[in-house]
Amino acid sequence: MIALSMHLVPCLTIALLAAAPDVPSPARPANFVIHWQAGEGAAPSSIEVDGIDPTDLAALSALSQVKPTTFAWSRVFTVTVAPEGQDEDERPPILGTYRVVDARLRFEPRFPIEPGLRHRAAFRPSQLPLEPYQGLKDVVTEFKRPLPPPPEPAFVVRVDPASDRLPENLLKFYLHFSAPMSRGEAYARVTLINAQGRTLDVPFLEVGEELWDPSGTRLTLLLDPGRIKRGLKPREDLGPILEAGKAYTLVVDRSWSDATGHPLRESYRKSFKTGPADETQPDPKNWIVKPPAARTSDPLSLEFPESLDRAMLNRTLSVLDPEKQEIPGRVELNALATRWSFHPDRAWTPGRYQVVVDTTLEDLAGNSIARPFEVDVQHPITRRTESGTVSIPLEIRAQASP
């Protein structure tokens, strides 16, 4: 930035404003160019004028700071929004600040330049209080800040359960999207069709508040429990939703809008066949435990004889160290949710550990460790877990010395 001593300003002012008309003034360049620079990130946009004599520019800059009522850059250089069909005098200049940088007059808007909106920058050299600039024509240019590229269309990343064979008493689907989705469209955009291409009538439990996760990228779709449980009126009136031995397709319509109002990249289809109803509770006693080696960061794994609820597996299991303190780490699941792996943040040390499992953990049919989903009043429940958790003990042994 160019700056002048405050003590020199009065003399400069007299020299600039009171040049004798019979004394020829030195020639000044009149090749003015307006440059526009779109700021990136947090950097502001700027509009600059090049071609003002550096000596004059320095003197005028000092004058505008000391005596703004005598001279202000806003009379010489303005930037306006220039919508179509509006007269020149109806466009007030946008607010901003003026300064001299690298022998150029720079204007920095107070607010970001709006993308896609036409702007006009006008430099009026005849408004400079210097004789060499009198009579010079205005320099005007128009510019637009380009619109940002449209966001990549959202798409369905996957649907859980991932298996292509599901129990006829399946309780829920999880739909995973690549970006947040709009609310209130789910039950109109997701359908179940049978092998003949007929859309099933009202297969989902339509709740007022759709069941989204906090990120807006995972939707839980519950199949109507009233048509799953035997003996309930919805099942008697409408029949079951899914039947063993038949084929179905879950369809997600491309016209579903994401949170920005854009449709999905493409429709999504998940085809599957149904097997017999699953009425057996998950039993941790039947899980296979694969402990890691001590002094490694290898994962601790549990393998299940059936697919379990993927979302619940991410939050219902924890690992405790020998002092019964929870171990930090991350969980990894295979595609079918038949294997749970825990990767610790630190290497394992030898000792006795335990995996604590919340008994609300369910299989694909909604049977939890604590109780079955289908309660038959004709037959007593053979196994009920009253405790809120169950523990799976394991020991990580030190490796034998070679």
DOVEXSE-150356 format. One record per atom (N, C-alpha, C, O, CB): x negated, y negated, z. Coordinates in steps of 0.2 Angstrom, whole numbers, plus 5000, padded with zeros to 4 digits. Each point is the difference from the previous one (the first is absolute). Glycine has a CB too. Layout:
// residues N
XYZ ...
//
This chain:
// residues 402
499650065000 500449945000 499649945000 499450005003 501550065003 499349894990 499649935000 500349965005 500649995001 499150024987 499849955016 500249965005 499649945000 499450004998 501050095009 499849854994 499749935001 500049975006 500450015004 499849974984 499249995014 500049965006 500649955001 500149974995 498650055005 501649985006 500549955001 499849934999 500449964999 500150135009 498949904994 499849934999 499949974993 500149944999 499350085011 500650034985 500049974993 500750004997 500049974994 498950085005 501649975004 500750004997 500249934998 500249994994 500150115013 499749854997 500249934998 499749984994 500349974996 499950005016 499150034987 499749984994 500250044994 500149974995 498950005012 501150094994 500250044995 500749994997 500249994994 499150105010 501149895001 500749984999 500049944995 500450004995 500050055016 499249904991 500049944996 499750014993 500349974995 499549965016 499750114989 499750024993 500550044996 500049984994 498950025011 501550044998 500550044996 500649964998 500250004994 499450105012 500649854998 500649964999 500049944996 500449974998 500050095012 499049914990 499949934998 499449994995 499749955000 500750015011 499650094984 499549994995 500249944995 500650004998 499250135003 499749834998 500249944995 500250034993 499650044998 499649885009 501350054990 500250024994 499549994994 500050034995 501249955009 498449964997 499549994995 499450035000 499549994996 501049905004 499450165005 499450045001 500250074998 500450035003 499149895006 500250104985 500150074998 499850055005 499550005004 500349964984 500750095013 499950055005 499650064997 500150014994 500949955012 498650074997 499750064997 500550054998 500650015003 498449975004 500850064988 500550054997 500150065005 499550015004 500149964985 501050055011 500150065005 500350064996 500349994995 499949935014 499750144992 500250064996 500850005001 500349985005 498650084997 501449964993 500750005000 500350074998 500650014998 499449874999 499650175004 500150074998 500350045006 499650035003 499549974988 501549995011 500350025006 500350074999 500350014995 499949885009 499650165001 500350074999 500350025007 499749985005 499450054986 501550005009 500350025006 499950085000 500250034995 500749875005 498850125006 499950075001 500550025005 500149975005 498750024992 501550075002 500450035006 499750075002 499950044996 501249904999 498950075011 499750065003 500550035005 500249975005 498649984994 501450114999 500550035004 499650045006 499550034999 501349994992 499449965015 499650035006 500250075001 500650024998 499449875007 499550154997 500150075001 500050015008 499649975004 499950064985 501050025013 500050015007 500249945004 500549974999 498650125000 500549895006 500149955005 499849934997 500249955002 499750135007 499749924985 499749944997 500649964997 500450034996 498550035002 501149885003 500649964996 499849994993 499550004998 500749945013 500450044985 499949984994 499749934999 500049965005 501050114992 498749914998 499749934999 500149984993 499950044995 499349985014 500949914990 500049974993 499549955000 500049955005 501350084994 498349974996 499449955000 500049964994 500250024995 499150065012 500449864994 499949964994 499349994999 499649985005 501449964997 498750074992 499350004998 499949944995 500549994996 499350135007 499749844998 499949954995 500049935002 499849954997 500750124995 499649925015 500049935003 499249995002 499750055002 501549965003 498649934993 499349995002 499850015007 500449985004 499649944987 499550125011 499950025007 499949945004 500250005006 499250104990 500349845001 499949945005 500749975001 500149995006 498849994989 501550025000 500749975001 500450055005 500349975004 499649974985 500050125010 500450055004 499849995007 500450015005 499650074986 499349925011 499849995007 500349935003 500250005006 498850074991 501049884999 500249945003 500750005001 500349975005 498849974989 501350085001 500750015001 500250045006 500549995003 499749994985 499550085013 500150045005 499949975007 500450005004 499350094989 499849875007 499949965007 500549955001 500349995005 498550034994 501449954995 500549945001 500750035002 500449975004 499049974987 500850125006 500650035002 500150025007 500550015003 499550034985 499449985015 500050025007 500049945005 500350005005 499050104992 500349845001 500049945004 500649964999 500349975005 498550034995 501449994994 500649954999 500550044995 500149984994 499149925007 501250155002 500450034996 500649964997 500350024995 499450085012 500549844997 500549964997 499749964994 500549984995 500050015016 498950014988 499749964994 500050054994 500149984994 499249945014 500450144994 500050054994 500150075003 499750025006 499449914988 501350115003 500250075002 500050044994 500249994994 500549985015 499050094991 499950054995 500750024997 500150024994 498850025011 501649964999 500750024998 500349964995 500450024996 499750035015 499649894988 500249964994 499750024994 500349984994 499949925014 499350134992 499650024994 500150074998 500050014994 499149905010 500950135001 500150084998 500550035004 500050005006 498850004992 501750034998 500650035004 500150074997 499850014994 500749885008 499850155002 500250074998 500750015001 500249985006 498650074996 501649964994 500750015001 500350074997 499750034996 500449845003 500450155004 500450064998 500449974994 500349955000 499850115011 499949984983 500249984994 500650054997 499850034995 499149915003 501650065006 500650054997 500249974994 500049944998 500350095013 500050024985 500349984993 500649955001 500450015005 499250104990 500549845001 500649965000 500049955005 500549975001 500050124995 498949895007 500049955005 499549944998 499550024997 500850065012 500049864991 499649944998 499349995004 500050025006 501149934990 498550025001 499349995003 500149965007 499750025005 499849984983 500949955012 500049965006 500450035005 500149985006 499849924987 500450165006 500450045005 499650055004 500250035004 500849954989 498450025005 499550055003 499649975005 499549974998 500550104991 500149945017 499649975005 499350045001 500050064999 501049905007 498450014995 499450035000 500050055006 500349985005 499149934989 500350155006 499950045005 499549975005 499549974998 500850134995 499849925013 499549985006 499450044999 499950054999 501049915008 498550004995 499450035001 499549955002 500149945002 500250144989 499049945008 499549965002 499549994994 499950044996 500250005016 499549904988 499649994995 499349995003 499949985006 500949964987 498750095003 499349995003 499550014994 500250024994 500150025017 499149944989 499550004995 499650065001 499650005006 500449884992 499950164998 499650065000 499650014994 500350014994 500550055014 498549954992 499650014994 500249954995 500150034994 499850095009 500149824998 500249954995 500650004996 500149984995 498750025004 501750045005 500750004997 500549985005 499950015006 499750094987 500949875005 500649995004 500450065001 500350034995 499749845002 500150155009 500450065002 500649995004 500049965005 498950104995 501749974997 500650005004 500250075002 500050044997 500449864996 499750105014 500250075003 500749995003 500149965004 498750074999 501750014994 500650005002 500150025007 499750045003 500749984986 500149955015 500150015007 500350075000 499850045005 500349844998 500350144993 500350075000 499850044993 499849974995 501249985012 499050114994 499850044994 500449994994 500649995000 499050105008 500049914986 500449994994 500450064999 499850065000 499349874995 501650065003 500450064999 499950034994 500049974995 500949975012 499050134993 499950034993 500650004996 500650005002 498750085004 500549914987 500550004995 500449944999 500449994995 499750125008 499749845001 500449934999 499549954997 499450005001 501350025010 499649954984 499649954996 499849945004 500449975003 500150074986 498949945011 499749945003 499749954995 499750034995 500150045016 500249874990 499649954996 499649965004 500149975005 500950034987 498349995006 499549965003 499949944995 499950014994 499650095012 500549844997 499949944996 499549955003 500049995006 501250024990 498349985000 499549955002 500049944996 500150004994 499150095009 500949855001 500149944996 499449955001 500049965005 501350054997 498249994994 499449965001 500149935000 499749965003 499750134992 501249895002 500149925000 500249985006 500049945001 500450074987 499850035017 500149985007 499449995004 500149985006 501050084993 498449964999 499349995004 499949925000 500049974994 499550155003 500349855008 499849935001 499349984997 499649975003 501250035007 499150034984 499449994996 500149984993 500450044997 499050045011 500349874990 500149984993 499950054995 500350004995 499449895008 499750154997 499950054995 500550054999 500150034994 498749955008 501750035003 500550054999 500649974998 500550044998 499050035011 500649864990 500649974998 500250024993 499650004996 500249915012 500850114991 500250014993 499950074998 500250024995 499649875002 499950155007 499950074998 500650045001 500449995004 498450014999 501350054993 500750045000 500050055005 499550025003 500549974985 500650025014 500150065006 499850064997 500050024994 500949925011 498850105000 499950074998 500550055004 500050005006 498749974992 501650074998 500650045003 499950074998 499850024994 501049885006 499250155005 500050074998 500650035005 500149985005 498650024992 501550065000 500550045004 499750075001 499650024996 501349924999 499350095010 499750075002 500550035004 500549975003 498449994997 501150115000 500450045004 499550055004 499550034997 501549964995 499250025014 499650055004 500350074998 500650015000 499149915010 500050134987 500350064998 500350045005 499850005006 499350004985 501550035007 500350045005 499650065002 499650024995 501549945000 499050065011 499650065002 500250064996 500650004998 499249955013 499850104988 500250064996 500650035004 500050015006 498950014989 501650015001 500550035004 499850065004 499550044998 501349934993 499550045015 499750065004 500150074996 500550004996 499849935015 499350114991 500150074997 500750035002 500150005006 498650024994 501750014996 500650025002 499950065006 499650044999 500949934989 500050025016 500050065006 500250064997 500350004994 499949925015 499650144994 500250064998 500050055005 499849985006 499750004983 500850085010 500150055006 499450035000 499850044995 501449975003 498449995008 499450045000 500150075001 499750044997 499849865009 501050124999 500150075001 500750005004 500249955002 498650094997 501550025001 500650025004 499850065004 499750054998 501149904993 499350045016 500050065004 500650025002 500549965001 498550005004 501150114996 499550055000 499850014992 500349994996 500250075014 498849964990 499750014993 500250064997 499950014994 499249925010 501150125000 500150074997 500550004995 500549965000 499250095011 500349994984 500550014995 500550065002 500550014996 498749954995 500850065015 500550055003 500149975007 499650005004 500050104989 501149895008 500249975006 500650035003 500350034996 499249865000 500550115011 500650045003 500749964998 500049944999 499250105010 501350004991 500749974998 500249955005 500449964999 499950154994 499549905013 500249955005 499449955002 499949985005 500850115000 499049894989 499549955000 500349935004 500649994998 498850064991 500349925015 500349945004 499849944997 500449955000 499650115010 499449934987 499849934998 499550004994 499650054999 500649915012 499849994985 499449984996 499749945002 500349955003 500350104987 498749945009 499749945001 499749984993 499750044996 499949995015 500649914987 499849974994 499449955001 500149955004 501150064991 498350005002 499449955001 499949964993 499950034995 499550055013 500549864993 499949954995 499449965000 499750005005 501549994995 498549994994 499449975000 500049935003 499549975001 500250104989 500949905010 500049935003 500749995003 500550045000 498849924991 500849995014 500649995003 500650004995 500049974995 499449975015 501250084992 500650014996 500549955003 500049985006 499750144991 500849874999 500649965002 500450045004 500050065000 500049874990 500450045014 500550035005 500750004997 500249964996 499150015014 501150084992 500750004998 500250044994 500550004998 499549895008 499550144990 500150034994 499950075000 500250044995 499449865000 500250135010 499750075001 500650054997 499950044996 499349935013 501450024994 500550054999 500350004993 500450044998 499849965014 499749944985 500249994993 499550024995 500150024994 500649895009 498650104999 499550014995 499750075001 499650024996 500149865005 500550165004 499750075001 500650055000 500549995003 498649975004 500950094988 500550044999 499750085001 499450014999 501349904994 499850135008 499850075000 500450034994 500649995000 499150025013 500050034983 500450034994 499950085000 499450025002 500549874991 500650155005 499950075000 499750024993 499849964996 501250055013 499050064991 499750024993 500349994994 499850004995 499850095012 501149894994 500449984994 500049934999 500349984995 500450125007 498949865002 500049934999 500549965003 500149944999 499450084991 500950015014 500649965004 499749975006 499650035004 501250054991 499449865006 499749965006 500550035006 500650005000 499049904993 500050115012 500450035007 500349945003 499749945000 499550155001 501449925002 500449945003 499749995007 500050045004 501049994989 498849915008 499849975007 499650055004 500250035005 500849904995 498450094997 499650055004 499649975006 499850045004 500150024985 500049885011 499649975005 500549965006 500549984998 498550014993 500750015015 500349975005 499949924999 499449985001 500550125007 500649864990 499949934998 500149965006 500549985002 499950044987 499049965014 500049965006 499949934998 499849984995 499750115012 500849864998 500049934998 499349974999 499949974995 501250025011 498550034998 499349985000 499650064997 499850055003 500349875007 499650074984 499650054997 499450025004 499849955003 500650014985 499450105012 499550025004 499349994997 499750054997 501150035008 498949864995 499449984998 499550005005 500149985006 500449954985 498850095007 499549985005 499849935000 500349964996 499350165002 500049865007 499949925000 499749974994 500149954999 499750075013 499850024984 499749984994 500549994994 499849974995 499150085009 501749984997 500450004994 499950044995 500249994994 500049905009 499350164998 499850044994 500250085001 499950044996 499149885002 501350095008 500250075001 500750005002 500249975005 498750074998 501650004993 500750005002 500150075002 499950054997 500449864995 500150105014 500350065002 500750014998 500449965001 498850045009 500950054986 500750024997 500250065004 499850054999 500049904990 500850045015 500350065004 500550034996 500549964997 499249995014 500350114987 500650044998 500550005005 499850015006 499550064986 501349925006 500650005005 500050065005 500250054997 500449884994 499250065015 500050065005 500750035000 500150065002 499049885005 501450024992 500750035001 500250054994 500450045001 499949855004 499350114990 500050054995 499550055000 500050054996 500549874997 499150085012 499450055001 500350055006 499950064999 499249864997 501150055009 500250045006 500750044998 500549974998 498949955010 500650144994 500650044998 500549985006 499949995005 499450104990 501349925002 500649985005 500249935001 500549995003 499150115003 500049854990 500249935001 500549994994 499950034994 499049945012 501549984995 500649984995 499749984993 500250024995 500549955015 498749994990 499849984993 499850064996 500150004994 499549895011 500150164998 499750064997 500650044997 500150024995 498949985012 501650004998 500650044998 500349964994 500350044996 499850015016 499949894988 500449964995 499649994993 500350014995 500349935014 498850054992 499649994994 499550054998 499750004994 500449885009 499850175002 499550054998 499349985002 499949945001 500950104990 498750015009 499349985001 499749964995 500350004994 499650115012 499649854995 499749964995 499650054995 500050004994 499949905014 499650144996 499650054996 500250075001 500250015006 498849904995 500950134994 500250075001 499450044998 499649994995 501649995003 498650085006 499550044999 500050034993 500550024997 499450005015 499549984984 500050034994 500149964994 500050024994 500350085012 499949834995 500149964995 499549944999 499549995005 501750034998 498849954992 499549954998 500349935000 500549994998 498950094995 500249875009 500249935001 499449964998 499450024999 501450015010 499449904990 499549954998 500249945004 500649984999 499250074989 499749925015 500149945004 499749944994 499550014998 500450045014 500649904987 499849954995 500049945003 500449975004 500150104987 498949895008 500049935002 500049964994 499650004995 499750035015 501249924989 500149964995 499549954999 499849965005 501450064996 498649974993 499549954998 500249935002 499649955001 500050124990 501149915008 500349945001 499949975007 500249945002 500650084989 499050025014 499949985007 499549955000 499550014997 500850105007 499949834999 499549955001 499550005006 500250025005 500749914989 498550055005 499650005005 500149935004 500549964999 498650114995 500549925011 500149945004 499949934997 500349955002 499350125007 500149934985 499949944996 500550004994 500049954997 498850055006 501750044997 500550004995 499950044994 500449994995 499949905010 499150144994 499850034994 500250085000 500050035005 499149894994 501250104996 500250075000 499450055000 499449984999 501649994994 499150095009 499550055001 499650014993 500349994995 500450075014 498749974991 499750014994 500350054996 500050004994 499049975011 501350084998 500350064997 500550035004 499950005007 499150024986 501450025005 500550045004 499550065003 499550024997 501649954996 499250065012 499650065003 500550065001 500649995002 498649935004 500650144993 500450065001 499650055003 499450014999 501249964991 499750065015 499850065004 500450054999 500650005003 498849935005 500450134989 500450064999 499850055005 499450015002 500849964986 500350075015 499950055005 500550055000 500649994997 498849935010 500550144996 500550055001 500150015007 499549985004 500150084985 500949965013 500250015007 500050085002 500250044996 500549855004 499050125006 500050075003 500550005005 500449955001 498450074996 501250035007 500550015006 499949955005 499449965000 500650164998 500549875006 499949955006 499550025004 499950065002 501349914997 498449985004 499550015005 500349985007 500249945001 498950044991 501050075012 500349995007 499650025005 500250015006 500950014989 498249995004 499550015005 499649945002 499849964996 500150164999 500149875012 499649955002 499250014999 499850055000 501149935009 498849964990 499250015000 499850025007 500249985005 499749934986 499650145009 499750025006 499249995000 499750044996 501350055005 498849875003 499249995000 499650065001 499550004999 500849895005 500150164999 499650065002 499850044993 499650045000 501049975011 499849974984 499850034993 499649964996 499850024994 501350045007 498649895002 499649964996 499350025000 499850035005 500949874997 498950104993 499350025000 499549945001 500149954997 500250144995 499349915014 499649955002 499350014997 499750065001 501049925009 499049984987 499350004997 499649955003 500049944998 500450114991 499249965017 499649955003 499449994996 499750044997 500750005014 499349904990 499449984997 499450025004 500150025005 500549884990 498850095002 499450025003 499849945004 500149944998 499650134993 500049945015 499849955005 499449954996 499750034996 500650045014 499749874992 499549954998 500149994992 499549994997 499750055013 501449974988 500149984993 500649965000 500449995005 499150124990 500749864999 500649964999 500550044996 500449974997 499049925004 500550184998 500550044996 500749995003 500149995006 498950094991 501549934999 500749995002 500250065005 499850064999 500449874991 500250065014 500450055004 500750014996 500349954998 499250025013 500650104987 500650014996 500550055003 499850045004 499449944986 501450005008 500650055002 500350024994 500149954995 500149995016 500050124988 500350034994 500750025002 500050045005 498949994989 501649965003 500750015001 500350054995 499850004994 500449895012 500250164997 500350054995 500549974995 500250034996 499650055013 500449864992 500549964996 499949935000 499649975004 501250114999 499449894992 500049924999 500349975006 500650025002 499349994986 499849945015 500349965006 500249934997 499749984995 499750095014 500949894995 500249934998 499349965000 499749995005 501550025000 498749974989 499349974999 500049935004 499449995003 500550064985 500649915012 499949945003 500050015008 499649965003 501149994988 499650105011 499950015008 499450035001 499749995006 501550034995 498550024995 499350035001 499549945001 499550015004 500850094990 499849845003 499549955001 500149965007 499549975002 500550024986 500550035016 500149965006 500150045006 500149985006 500349934987 499750165006 500250045006 499550055003 500150035004 501049964991 498350005002 499450045003 499549965002 499849954996 500550144996 499349935013 499549965002 499550055003 500150065002 500549845001 498750084998 499550045002 499749975006 499849945000 499950114989 500349995017 499749985006 499350035001 499950064999 501349925006 498349984998 499450035002 500050045006 500550005003 499049904991 499950125008 500050045007 500249965006 500250035005 498950044990 500949865004 500249965006 500849984999 500249955003 498650014998 501550074994 500749994998 500149924998 500549975001 499850125007 499249894988 500149934997 500150014993 499750054997 499549905012 501250014988 500250014993 499449984995 499649955002 501650035001 498650064993 499449994995 500249964994 500550024997 499050095007 500249834995 500249974994 499750034993 499550045000 500549865007 500450104988 499850034994 500649994995 500449965001 498950125005 500649954988 500550004995 500350074998 499750055001 499749844995 501250115002 500450064998 500050014992 500149954997 500650045014 499250074987 500150014993 500450064999 500050055004 498949914994 501650044997 500450054999 500050034993 499849964995 501049995013 499350114991 500050034993 500649984997 500549985003 498750115000 500949934990 500649974996 500650035003 500549975000 498850024990 500750085012 500650035002 500149995008 500550035002 499450054989 499749885012 500149995007 500050075004 500450015005 500249884993 499050155000 499950075004 499350005003 499850055004 500950014988 498949895008 499449995003 499949935003 500049954996 499550144997 500349915013 499949935004 499350005002 499750055003 501549945001 498449964994 499350005001 499849935004 500349954998 499450124992 499949935015 499949955004 499249984999 499650045002 501449985006 498949924990 499349984999 499849955006 500249955000 499850074987 499550005017 499949965006 499549944998 499750014995 500450095013 500049844995 499549954999 499350015002 499549974997 501549965005 498950125003 499450025002 499950075000 500550045000 499549865008 499450134992 499950075000 500250035006 500149975006 498950014987 501250095006 500350045006 499450015005 499550024997 501550034995 499249965014 499550025005 500350075002 500650015000 499049875004 500050164999 500350075002 500549995006 499949955004 499050104993 501649995004 500549995005 500750034998 500150024995 499249885009 501150095001 500750024999 500449944998 500149955004 499850155005 500549914986 500449954997 500750035000 500250055001 498949904992 501450005005 500750024999 500349964995 499949945000 500250105012 500349994984 500449964995 500749995003 500350065002 499149994988 500949895011 500649995003 500549994995 499949954996 499650005015 501150084989 500550004995 500649985003 500350035004 499150064989 500949865004 500749975002 500550054997 500050024995 499649865005 500850155005 500550054998 500649974995 500450044998 499350025013 500349884988 500449974995 499850024992 500449994996 499949925012 499150124992 499850014993 500450054996 500250055003 498649935001 501450014990 500550044997 499750034993 499549984998 501449945007 499550134993 499850034994 500549974994 500349945002 499450175003 500349914989 500449974995 500750005001 500449964997 498750074995 501250015012 500750015001 500249965007 500650015001 499450104993 499649865009 500149965006 500050045006 500249985005 500549964988 499150135007 499850035006 499449985003 499549994997 501150114998 499549885012 499449975003 499750065005 500350055001 500249834998 498950115004 499850045004 500450015006 500150065003 498849914994 501549985005 500450005006 500750044999 500250035004 499349864999 500850104991 500650034999 500150014992 499849964996 500749995015 500050094987 500250014993 500449954998 500449975004 499550154997 500149864993 500549954997 500750035000 500549965002 498649994991 501050115005 500650035000 500250045006 499750055002 500249964986 500549965016 500250035006 500750044999 500549984999 498949935008 500550164994 500650054999 500350015007 499650035005 499850024985 501249935011 500350015007 500150075001 500250025006 500349864994 499550164995 500250075001 499450045003 500150055003 500749944987 498649985009 499450045002 499649955004 499949944998 500150144992 499749945016 499649965004 499349984996 499850044996 500750015015 499249894991 499449994997 499450045004 500050005006 500449884991 499250164999 499650045002 499449975003 499650035005 500850054987 499449865006 499449975002 500149925001 500249974995 499150125000 500649885010 500149935001 499449975004 499950035006 501449984994 498449944998 499449985003 500349935004 500249954996 498950104995 500849955015 500349955004 499549945001 500249945000 500550145006 498649944994 499549955000 500049954994 500150024995 499250065013 500549864993 499949954994 499450024996 500049984994 500649935013 498950134996 499450014996 499850085001 500250025006 499449864994 500050144996 499750075001 499349994999 499849964995 501250115002 498649975006 499249994999 499750064997 500250065002 499849875008 499650064985 499650064997 499349995002 499649964998 501250054992 499050045015 499349995002 499550034995 500150044996 500349975016 499049964988 499550034996 499349985003 499949965004 500850034986 498850055008 499349995003 499549994994 500050044995 500350035015 499349884991 499549984995 499450025003 499749975005 500949944989 499150145003 499450035003 499349974997 500049984994 500650135008 498949895002 499449984998 499750054995 500150065002 499749885009 499950044984 499750054995 499450045004 499649965003 500849974987 499550135008 499550045003 499349984997 500049984994 500850125008 498749895002 499349984997 499850064996 500150065001 499649875009 499950054984 499850054996 499450045003 499750054997 500649884993 
//
